[in-house]
Amino acid sequence: MDGRVVPELPDVEGFKEVLVKSALRKTIDGAAVNDARILAGCSTRTFAAQLRGAKLMAARRHGKYLMASVDRGGWLVLHFGMSGALHFIPKSAEEPPFTRVRIDFANDGSLAYTNKRMIGRVSLVKDAADFVAREKLGPDALDPKFDFQAFKTAVAGIGRNAKSVLMDQQIIAGIGNIFSDEILFQARITPSACMDELSASELERLFLTMREVLKAAIVSGAGSEEFIERMPKGSLLPERKQGGQCPRCGSLLKMFKLGGRTGYCCPHCQNC
């Protein structure tokens, strides 16, 4: 692997599951901010005051963002940056290293937002839909409304390489460096192929593969790099490293750089 990367859609879906299972409808006893630099748009005092005594009522994910509605109004928004994660900590257990924000529930454990590299943010916003629009995020890659026709419309006329288009959060939200490689590998499309030069059948294959790969990662619990070995047999990710071999044909994987990001592809299967 080429270092820790921004948690992608499957990672954040896993964090959403943590929040749903361990935090919803529990009264918040307090919110501790261990490093105010991680907050966006509010002070430590305001953040703690707005959450104390409140409850998180529902969770939603849009791309790489996790959001939870607050019963008093507004939404808690978490972005995990380069190394962020969300953990449930049982009562009396020690908080994990690099905990930047901790939300304590009345006699019932805590949620710990960790972020080693401090590239990420935690905020409170008035409306989730307005936040998505303000951030200029494209449709979520797994939104049921984001069908093939919507996908074609989103990428139409874009003369950039397929990998960078998949990673552009303003076009499609949720895919980053790691899963763009997996999607393109499974679709047998070279990462440098111009999006507007792909045939109709290639576009459809890319769209269907995108959804299949992301769903498979979620189901297998393989969203985080620490669990890539859980990916289905034939996946690129476990071999995505120098000296890695194509799980399909056995060829030595090719390492490349596009837009400053390091990627991997199979020179035989993807003609890259």
Backbone hydrogen bonds, N-H to C=O, Kabsch-Sander energy under -0.5 kcal/mol:
donor,donor_aa,acceptor,acceptor_aa,energy
3,G,1,M,-0.9
9,L,174,G,-2.9
11,D,8,E,-0.6
12,V,8,E,-2.3
13,E,9,L,-2.2
14,G,10,P,-1.7
15,F,11,D,-1.9
16,K,12,V,-2.3
17,E,13,E,-1.7
18,V,14,G,-1.7
19,L,15,F,-2.3
20,V,16,K,-2.8
21,K,17,E,-2.6
22,S,18,V,-1.9
23,A,19,L,-2.3
24,L,19,L,-1.0
25,R,56,L,-3.5
26,K,23,A,-1.4
28,I,54,A,-2.9
29,D,27,T,-0.6
29,D,104,D,-2.6
30,G,104,D,-1.5
32,A,102,R,-3.1
33,V,31,A,-0.5
34,N,32,A,-0.7
34,N,100,R,-2.4
35,D,100,R,-1.1
38,I,35,D,-1.8
39,L,36,A,-1.4
40,A,122,V,-2.1
47,F,43,S,-2.6
48,A,44,T,-2.4
49,A,45,R,-2.3
50,Q,46,T,-2.4
51,L,47,F,-1.2
52,R,48,A,-2.2
53,G,28,I,-3.3
54,A,51,L,-2.3
56,L,23,A,-0.5
56,L,26,K,-0.5
57,M,55,K,-0.6
57,M,69,S,-2.6
58,A,69,S,-0.6
60,R,67,M,-2.8
62,H,65,Y,-2.1
65,Y,62,H,-2.1
66,L,78,L,-2.4
67,M,60,R,-3.1
68,A,76,L,-2.4
69,S,58,A,-2.4
70,V,74,G,-2.6
71,D,55,K,-2.6
73,G,70,V,-2.3
74,G,126,K,-0.5
75,W,125,V,-3.2
76,L,68,A,-3.1
77,V,123,S,-3.2
78,L,66,L,-3.1
79,H,121,R,-2.7
80,F,64,K,-0.6
82,M,119,I,-1.2
83,S,80,F,-0.7
84,G,80,F,-2.8
85,A,114,T,-1.9
87,H,112,A,-2.2
89,I,87,H,-0.5
89,I,110,S,-3.3
93,A,90,P,-2.0
99,T,96,P,-1.0
100,R,98,F,-0.5
100,R,113,Y,-2.7
101,V,113,Y,-1.6
102,R,32,A,-2.8
103,I,111,L,-2.7
104,D,30,G,-2.9
104,D,102,R,-0.6
105,F,109,G,-2.9
106,A,27,T,-2.3
107,N,105,F,-0.5
108,D,105,F,-1.7
110,S,89,I,-2.4
111,L,103,I,-2.6
112,A,87,H,-3.0
113,Y,101,V,-3.1
113,Y,111,L,-0.5
114,T,85,A,-2.0
114,T,112,A,-0.7
115,N,98,F,-2.3
116,K,83,S,-0.7
118,M,115,N,-0.6
120,G,118,M,-0.9
121,R,79,H,-1.6
122,V,38,I,-2.3
123,S,77,V,-2.3
125,V,75,W,-2.5
131,F,127,D,-1.9
132,V,128,A,-2.4
133,A,129,A,-2.2
134,R,130,D,-2.8
135,E,131,F,-2.3
136,K,133,A,-1.1
137,L,132,V,-2.2
138,G,169,Q,-3.3
141,A,173,A,-2.1
143,D,140,D,-1.7
146,F,143,D,-2.0
147,D,145,K,-1.8
151,F,147,D,-2.4
152,K,148,F,-2.8
153,T,149,Q,-2.1
154,A,150,A,-2.3
155,V,151,F,-1.9
156,A,152,K,-1.0
158,I,155,V,-1.7
159,G,157,G,-0.7
162,A,193,A,-2.4
163,K,191,P,-1.9
165,V,161,N,-1.8
166,L,162,A,-2.3
167,M,163,K,-1.6
168,D,164,S,-0.7
168,D,165,V,-0.9
169,Q,167,M,-0.8
171,I,168,D,-1.7
172,I,168,D,-2.5
173,A,139,P,-2.5
180,S,176,G,-1.7
181,D,177,N,-1.2
182,E,178,I,-1.5
183,I,179,F,-2.6
184,L,180,S,-2.3
185,F,181,D,-2.3
186,Q,182,E,-2.6
187,A,183,I,-1.9
188,R,184,L,-0.5
188,R,185,F,-1.2
189,I,184,L,-2.5
193,A,190,T,-1.9
195,M,160,R,-2.8
196,D,158,I,-1.3
197,E,194,C,-1.7
198,L,195,M,-1.2
203,L,199,S,-2.6
204,E,200,A,-2.1
205,R,201,S,-2.3
206,L,202,E,-2.5
207,F,203,L,-2.5
208,L,204,E,-2.6
209,T,205,R,-2.3
210,M,206,L,-2.4
211,R,207,F,-1.9
212,E,208,L,-2.2
213,V,209,T,-3.0
214,L,210,M,-2.0
215,K,211,R,-2.3
216,A,212,E,-2.5
217,A,213,V,-2.1
218,I,214,L,-1.9
219,V,215,K,-2.7
220,S,216,A,-2.2
221,G,217,A,-0.6
221,G,218,I,-0.9
222,A,217,A,-2.8
223,G,217,A,-0.5
227,F,224,S,-2.4
228,I,225,E,-1.3
230,R,227,F,-2.0
231,M,228,I,-2.0
235,S,232,P,-1.4
239,E,236,L,-2.0
240,R,237,L,-1.5
241,K,239,E,-2.2
244,G,241,K,-2.3
246,C,251,S,-3.4
250,G,246,C,-1.7
253,L,244,G,-3.1
254,K,265,C,-3.3
256,F,263,G,-2.3
258,L,261,R,-2.2
261,R,258,L,-1.8
263,G,256,F,-2.8
265,C,254,K,-1.9
270,Q,266,C,-2.3
272,C,266,C,-0.6
